[in-house]
C-alpha cells in the first residue's frame, strides 16, 4: 500500500539503531503510530508487539496480522458451505439489491457526484464484499478476528484499482490503466511469534498513559497533512458508516480525528506529553527534515525526560514522497533518534526463560507456591481443591482474571498467559518476574531503612505511601503493601494507593521474604505473557483442546474493592456476567477447556445467571474460606456455596 511516511525502506536502519543501543533482553515493542503496520510486522518475530493507530483502517491492517498469529480458519463459514471466503467474495454474482451500495454511490461515476476513484464494476464488487462481511458478522458466521482479517484483505486490495496518484486527496480526471483491473482481495500473510500481541485504535497520547514496555517506536505525522482526508475512502470502507461527504473529492468529516502532530502550534506540546508519559526504557523516533518540529526541538524534549548522555541522532538520506505527478524526487534526510528514558523502575531485568528453581532444603517442595500478594478472593487456600480438577498436559494456560497470581504460579503449562484489568498490580507482578532477585531485595531493604518501616511506625508508612503515589515504582508498591492493613492492594478513584497502616500486624517478615523468593523463582521458570485487558479482548484464535482457561472473575453477589466501581476500575454487573459466559461458551464450541470459580449463593443472595448457565456444564462444590475478605465478616453463619464449573 502506498502510504505517506511509510518506513518500509528504513526498516533495516531502525533495527540497526535498536541493536546498537538496546541490551538484547527486551520483550515488548510498541509501534504507537503504526500506519499500515510495516514496522510492527517487521519486528513481530523479535518481540511481543503493541500496535496502535487512530485511523480505523490502519488498526484493521495491524489487528489482522499482528494480533493474529495464524490465518483464521473460518470454521463456522465452512459449516455453511463457504470453504474459502476470499474465493467466494471474489467470484460470487452480486445481488441486484447491492449494486447501488455506498461505495458505488460515493466514489464511482455511477453516483450522483460522478467521482472517479473507482470504476462502477469495482465499486459494486467492493460494496458487495463489505456488506457480505458485515452480514456474516451479524449472523455470527465469523468471529471478531476473522471479521478484521477479511476487512483488512478488502482494504489492502483497494489501492491496486484506485484511480489516484498516491493518496485519496483527489482522483484523476482520466482513467489510469490500473483502475480497469478486476478488483481482488489481497490475502494477508500472518506470522506466529508465539506471543499474544495487542493492537489499539486510540489517540497515542491517551494510550501511552495505560501501557508500558521496553522499546517505544514513534513515527508521528511530520507535517500539516492530516492523514484522514488523504485516506478518507479507505476509512469509509473500513467503517462503512455512510458518512455525509463534502467537496468534490467526497471527504468524510474528521474534525474529531485531527492530529495535534499536524498542527504547528500544538505539535511540540503533544510530543512532549507523549515522551513524558512513556513508561518505556528505550525511545526510538523517526522524523524528517521537513517536519514541523526542528531537530533542536526534538532533542530539547528528549533532554527533559531522558538520560542526556544516551541521546543519539542518525541522519539517513531518503527519497521524498511523491504526492503529485511529475514532482521532483528531491533527496532529503530522515532522522532516527534514540534515547534512554528516565524511569523510576530502573531495576535489573532479565528475560523470562526456563531456569532452575532454588528452594531451601527445609522447604517442602511439594507444597503449593504462595503468591506474595494478599489479594481479596485469592485462591491460595483453595488450590488443594481446584488444582487436582484441572486438566493435565496443558499447552497454553490462560489465567483470565489473574488477581493475586496464586493460580498462575501453580499451574504447569508450556505457556502461561496472565491477564487482569488492574494494570497497576499486573505491572508489579511483571516486575517481580523480570527483576534480579538480589537487586529487588536490596531495593526493598533500602526503602524499609529509608522510611524506618515497622509494625509501629505509622508516620513512616504514610510518608512512604505518599512517596509511592508520586513515583509509582512497582517494587515500592509491593514493599508498601507489606506494611499495610491486611497486606492488601486498595486504590482510590484516582488510582492512588490508599490502604491504611497495618499497625502491630503487618511487616516484611522472613516468611514473606521466603514466599517472595519462591514465587519469583517459580514464575521465572514459566514462559509468561502479561496482559491488562478486558477479558473479552483475550483472543481465542489458535486455541484448541490442549489449551485451558481458568476464570476467577469478580463475584456478582459479593462486594469487594475489585468490583464495586469505586477504585478506579470498572465495576462488575449483569452485563459483564453474561458476556463472560458467552466468552466461555465460545471457548467450549472451539474445544478449549475451561474452569470457572464463582459463588452460586452468598449471604442469602443467589446468582441466578450462574445457576442457569452452569447447567450446561459440570459443577463441583468447593469448601471456601476467605477470612481476609471484609464481606465475610458479618453473617458468617449464612450459607455460602462456591463452585468450580468445568466443561470437561
SVG drawing of the C-alpha trace seen along z (x, -y; Angstrom):
<svg xmlns="http://www.w3.org/2000/svg" viewBox="-32 -28 59 63">
<polyline fill="none" stroke="black" stroke-width="0.4" points="0.0,0.0 1.3,-3.5 1.3,-5.4 2.7,-8.8 5.7,-8.4 5.9,-4.6 9.0,-3.2 9.3,-0.1 12.7,-1.3 14.0,-2.3 13.2,1.0 16.8,2.2 18.1,-1.2 15.6,-1.2 16.7,2.3 20.3,1.3 19.7,-1.6 17.8,0.7 20.5,3.4 23.2,0.8 21.6,-0.8 19.3,1.8 20.6,4.5 19.1,7.6 16.7,8.7 13.8,6.5 10.4,8.2 7.8,5.6 8.0,3.4 5.4,0.6 4.6,-0.9 2.4,-3.7 1.7,-5.3 1.5,-2.1 0.1,-3.3 0.0,-0.3 1.8,1.8 5.0,2.3 7.2,1.7 5.0,3.8 5.2,6.7 8.9,6.4 9.6,6.6 7.0,9.2 9.5,12.1 11.7,10.4 9.2,9.0 5.7,9.0 4.1,6.2 1.8,3.4 0.5,1.6 -1.8,-1.5 -3.2,-3.9 -6.0,-6.5 -7.3,-5.6 -9.7,-2.6 -8.5,-1.1 -4.9,-1.2 -6.0,0.6 -7.6,3.3 -4.4,3.8 -2.4,4.4 -5.0,6.3 -5.3,8.8 -1.6,9.5 -0.3,8.7 -2.9,9.9 -3.5,12.9 -0.7,15.5 -2.3,17.7 -4.5,17.0 -8.1,17.5 -9.7,20.9 -13.3,19.7 -14.7,23.0 -18.2,21.7 -18.3,20.4 -17.2,23.8 -20.2,25.3 -22.4,23.1 -20.7,24.3 -18.2,21.5 -14.8,23.2 -12.8,20.2 -14.3,16.8 -11.9,14.9 -12.7,17.0 -16.4,16.7 -16.3,13.0 -14.3,12.5 -16.4,14.8 -20.0,14.8 -22.5,13.0 -23.5,9.7 -27.2,9.5 -29.1,6.7 -30.0,5.1 -26.3,4.3 -25.5,2.7 -26.2,-0.8 -24.2,-0.5 -22.5,-3.4 -19.1,-3.0 -20.7,-2.9 -22.8,-6.0 -20.0,-8.0 -16.8,-7.0 -17.7,-5.9 -19.1,-7.6 -22.4,-5.8 -23.1,-8.0 -24.7,-11.4 -21.4,-13.2 -19.7,-11.2 -16.4,-10.8 -13.8,-8.7 -12.0,-6.9 -13.2,-3.5 -14.9,-2.1 -18.5,-1.2 -17.7,2.6 -15.0,2.4 -17.1,0.2 -20.0,2.6 -17.8,5.5 -16.4,3.6 -19.9,2.9 -20.9,6.5 -17.8,7.7 -18.2,5.1 -21.9,5.8 -21.4,9.6 -18.6,9.5 -20.9,7.4 -23.7,9.8 -21.5,12.8 -20.5,11.0 -24.2,10.2 -25.1,13.9 -22.1,14.9 -20.7,16.9 -17.3,15.2 -15.7,14.1 -14.1,10.7 -10.6,11.8 -12.0,13.3 -14.0,10.1 -10.9,7.9 -8.9,10.2 -11.4,10.1 -11.8,6.3 -8.0,5.9 -7.9,8.1 -10.5,5.8 -8.7,2.6 -5.4,3.9 -6.9,4.7 -8.4,1.2 -5.2,-0.7 -4.5,1.7 -7.6,0.5 -7.8,-3.1 -7.7,-5.9 -5.3,-8.1 -1.6,-9.2 -0.9,-8.0 -3.4,-9.3 -7.2,-9.8 -6.9,-13.6 -8.0,-13.7 -8.8,-11.4 -7.5,-11.5 -9.7,-13.1 -8.6,-10.5 -8.6,-6.8 -5.3,-5.2 -4.9,-1.8 -4.7,-0.2 -8.3,-1.3 -9.6,1.2 -8.1,4.2 -10.6,6.5 -10.8,5.9 -9.3,8.7 -9.0,9.2 -5.4,9.1 -4.7,12.2 -2.5,11.1 0.3,13.3 0.3,13.9 3.4,14.9 3.4,16.6 5.8,15.1 4.5,17.3 3.3,14.2 -0.1,12.5 0.2,9.2 -2.1,6.2 -3.5,3.7 -5.3,0.5 -7.3,-2.1 -6.7,-5.1 -5.2,-8.5 -1.5,-7.9 -1.2,-10.5 -4.1,-8.8 -2.9,-5.3 0.6,-6.0 -0.7,-6.5 -2.1,-3.0 0.7,-0.9 4.3,0.0 7.1,2.0 10.7,1.9 11.0,0.2 8.7,-2.6 8.9,-3.4 7.4,-6.8 6.7,-7.6 4.2,-10.5 2.9,-12.7 5.6,-15.1 3.8,-18.0 0.4,-19.7 -1.1,-17.0 -3.8,-15.3 -3.9,-11.6 -7.7,-11.1 -8.5,-13.3 -5.7,-11.7 -7.1,-8.2 -10.8,-9.0 -12.0,-6.4 -10.3,-3.6 -11.6,-4.8 -15.1,-4.9 -14.9,-1.4 -13.5,-0.2 -16.2,-1.8 -19.0,-1.6 -20.9,-4.1 -22.4,-6.1 -21.0,-9.5 -22.1,-12.8 -19.4,-13.6 -18.3,-17.0 -16.5,-18.7 -15.6,-17.5 -13.4,-14.7 -16.1,-13.4 -14.1,-13.7 -15.7,-12.3 -16.0,-14.5 -12.8,-14.4 -12.9,-17.3 -12.8,-15.0 -9.9,-12.9 -7.4,-15.7 -3.9,-15.0 -2.1,-17.6 1.1,-16.4 -0.1,-18.1 -0.6,-21.5 2.4,-23.8 1.1,-25.4 0.3,-22.1 2.9,-19.6 5.6,-20.5 3.3,-20.0 1.9,-16.8 5.3,-15.4 6.5,-16.5 3.4,-14.9 4.0,-11.6 7.6,-11.3 6.9,-12.4 4.2,-9.7 6.1,-7.0 6.8,-4.1 9.4,-2.5 13.1,-2.2 14.1,-2.8 12.7,-5.5 13.3,-5.4 11.9,-8.2 11.6,-8.5 11.3,-12.1 12.0,-14.1 13.9,-17.3 10.7,-18.8 8.8,-18.1 7.0,-20.7 9.5,-20.1 13.1,-21.0 15.9,-18.7 16.8,-21.0 13.2,-20.9 13.1,-17.1 16.4,-17.0 15.1,-19.5 12.1,-17.3 14.3,-14.2 16.7,-16.0 13.8,-16.9 12.7,-13.3 15.6,-11.0 19.2,-10.4 21.1,-13.2 24.2,-11.1 22.1,-8.5 20.6,-10.7 21.7,-10.0 20.8,-11.2 21.1,-9.2 20.8,-11.0 19.6,-8.8 19.3,-10.2 15.9,-9.3 13.7,-9.9 11.0,-12.5 7.4,-11.3 5.8,-11.9 2.4,-13.4 1.8,-14.7 2.6,-13.5 5.8,-15.0 7.0,-16.1 10.8,-16.1 12.2,-13.4 14.5,-15.7 16.7,-14.0 16.2,-14.8 17.1,-13.4 15.1,-11.1 16.2,-11.2 16.2,-8.4 16.7,-9.4 17.5,-7.1 17.2,-8.0 17.0,-6.0 14.1,-7.2 14.5,-8.2 12.4,-5.7 11.7,-5.2 11.6,-1.5 15.3,-1.3 15.9,2.2 17.9,5.1 15.6,7.1 16.3,10.5 14.4,12.2 11.8,14.8 13.2,18.2 13.3,21.7 15.7,21.8 16.5,24.0 14.3,23.3 16.4,22.9 14.4,24.0 15.9,24.2 16.4,27.8 14.0,27.2 11.1,26.2 8.6,28.8 9.0,28.9 5.5,30.5 3.6,27.7 1.9,25.0 3.7,21.8 2.1,18.9 1.8,15.6 3.4,12.7 0.2,10.7 -2.7,10.8 -5.5,10.3 -9.2,10.3 -10.7,13.6 -7.2,15.1 -7.2,18.8 -4.2,20.0 -6.2,21.8 -8.4,23.4 -5.6,24.7 -5.6,28.2 -9.3,28.5 -9.2,26.9 -5.7,27.8 -6.5,31.5 -9.6,30.8 -7.5,29.0 -6.6,30.9 -3.1,32.4 -0.6,31.6 -1.7,28.1 -0.2,26.2 -1.4,22.6 -2.8,21.8 -4.8,18.5 -5.4,17.1 -8.2,14.7 -8.6,12.8 -5.1,13.4 -5.8,11.3 -3.3,12.4 -1.5,14.8 -1.7,17.8 -3.2,20.0 -0.8,18.8 2.2,19.7 1.0,23.3 -0.3,24.5 2.2,26.3 1.9,25.4 4.0,24.7 2.9,21.1 1.1,19.1 -0.9,16.0 -1.7,13.8 -4.4,11.2 -6.1,8.8 -7.7,5.4 -5.8,4.0 -2.8,2.9 -1.0,1.5 -0.9,4.9 -0.1,6.7 2.9,4.4 4.1,5.0 4.0,8.8 5.6,8.5 8.4,6.5 8.8,9.3 9.1,11.9 11.7,9.9 13.8,8.5 17.0,9.8 16.1,11.2 19.1,9.8 18.6,6.3 14.9,6.4 15.5,7.4 18.1,4.7 15.6,2.1 13.0,3.4 15.5,3.2 16.7,-0.3 13.1,-1.7 12.4,0.1 15.5,-1.6 14.9,-4.9 11.4,-5.3 12.0,-3.3 9.1,-1.0 7.9,1.2 4.7,2.6 4.6,-0.5 5.8,-3.4 2.6,-4.8 4.2,-8.1 6.9,-6.4 4.3,-4.3 2.2,-7.3 5.3,-9.1 6.3,-6.1 2.8,-5.8 2.9,-9.5 6.3,-8.8 4.9,-5.8 1.8,-7.7 4.1,-10.4 6.6,-8.0 4.7,-4.7 7.6,-2.3 6.2,1.2 8.7,2.6 7.8,-0.1 4.2,0.8 5.0,4.3 7.0,3.0 4.2,0.6 1.7,3.4 3.8,5.4 3.2,2.7 -0.5,2.0 -3.7,3.3 -4.1,7.0 -1.4,6.7 -4.0,5.7 -4.0,3.6 -6.5,0.9 -6.7,-2.3 -9.0,-5.3 -10.8,-6.6 -7.6,-8.4 -5.7,-5.1 -3.7,-6.3 -2.8,-3.6 -4.9,-4.3 -4.8,-1.2 -4.4,-2.2 -1.5,-1.2 -1.3,2.3 -0.5,1.4 1.0,4.3 0.3,6.8 2.0,6.1 5.6,6.2 8.1,7.6 8.9,10.7 11.2,13.6 8.3,15.7 7.2,13.1 10.8,12.9 10.8,16.6 7.4,16.6 8.5,13.8 11.7,15.6 9.9,18.9 7.2,17.1 9.7,15.2 11.8,18.3 8.6,20.3 7.4,17.6 10.8,17.3 10.6,20.9 7.5,20.3 7.0,19.0 5.0,15.9 2.9,13.3 1.2,10.4 -1.9,8.5 -4.1,5.9 -7.2,6.2 -10.9,6.7 -11.4,10.4 -13.4,10.1 -10.2,8.9 -8.2,12.0 -8.4,13.8 -9.4,17.5 -7.8,17.7 -5.4,20.6 -6.5,22.3 -7.7,25.9 -8.4,28.8 -4.8,28.8 -5.3,25.3 -7.0,24.3 -8.7,21.1 -9.2,20.5 -11.6,17.8 -11.9,16.3 -13.9,13.1 -15.4,10.7 -18.3,12.4 -21.6,10.9 -23.3,11.4 -20.4,10.3 -18.9,6.8 -15.2,6.3 -12.9,3.4 -12.2,5.1 -15.9,4.9 -17.6,2.0 -16.6,-0.5 -15.1,-2.9 -11.5,-2.1 -10.6,-3.4 -11.7,-0.2 -14.9,0.7 -17.5,2.5 -18.9,5.9 -22.6,6.1 -25.1,8.4 -23.8,7.4 -20.3,8.5 -21.6,11.7 -23.5,12.6 -20.5,11.5 -18.2,13.9 -20.5,16.8 -20.8,16.0 -17.0,16.0 -16.7,19.3 -19.4,20.8 -17.4,19.7 -14.3,21.3 -16.3,24.5 -17.5,24.5 -13.9,24.3 -12.9,27.3 -10.9,25.2 -11.2,26.5 -12.2,24.1 -12.8,23.9 -14.8,21.1 -14.6,20.2 -17.7,18.4 -20.4,18.3 -23.9,19.5 -25.1,18.5 -23.8,16.0 -25.5,14.2 -29.0,15.0 -28.3,13.8 -28.2,16.2 -26.6,15.9 -29.5,16.8 -27.5,16.1 -24.8,18.6 -27.3,21.2 -29.0,21.3 -25.8,21.2 -23.9,23.8 -26.5,26.4 -24.8,27.0 -21.6,28.0 -20.2,29.9 -20.3,28.2 -18.0,29.0 -18.8,27.7 -15.8,26.0 -15.3,25.5 -14.3,21.9 -12.6,19.7 -12.0,16.0 -11.0,14.9 -9.3,11.8 -12.4,10.5 -14.4,7.7 -17.6,9.0 -17.1,12.3 -17.0,10.6 -20.8,10.3 -23.4,13.1 -20.7,15.8 -23.4,18.4 -25.1,17.5 -24.8,20.3 -22.1,19.8 -21.9,22.1 -18.7,21.7 -18.3,23.8 -15.9,24.7 -17.7,25.1 -15.8,27.1 -16.6,28.1 -14.7,31.4"/>
</svg>
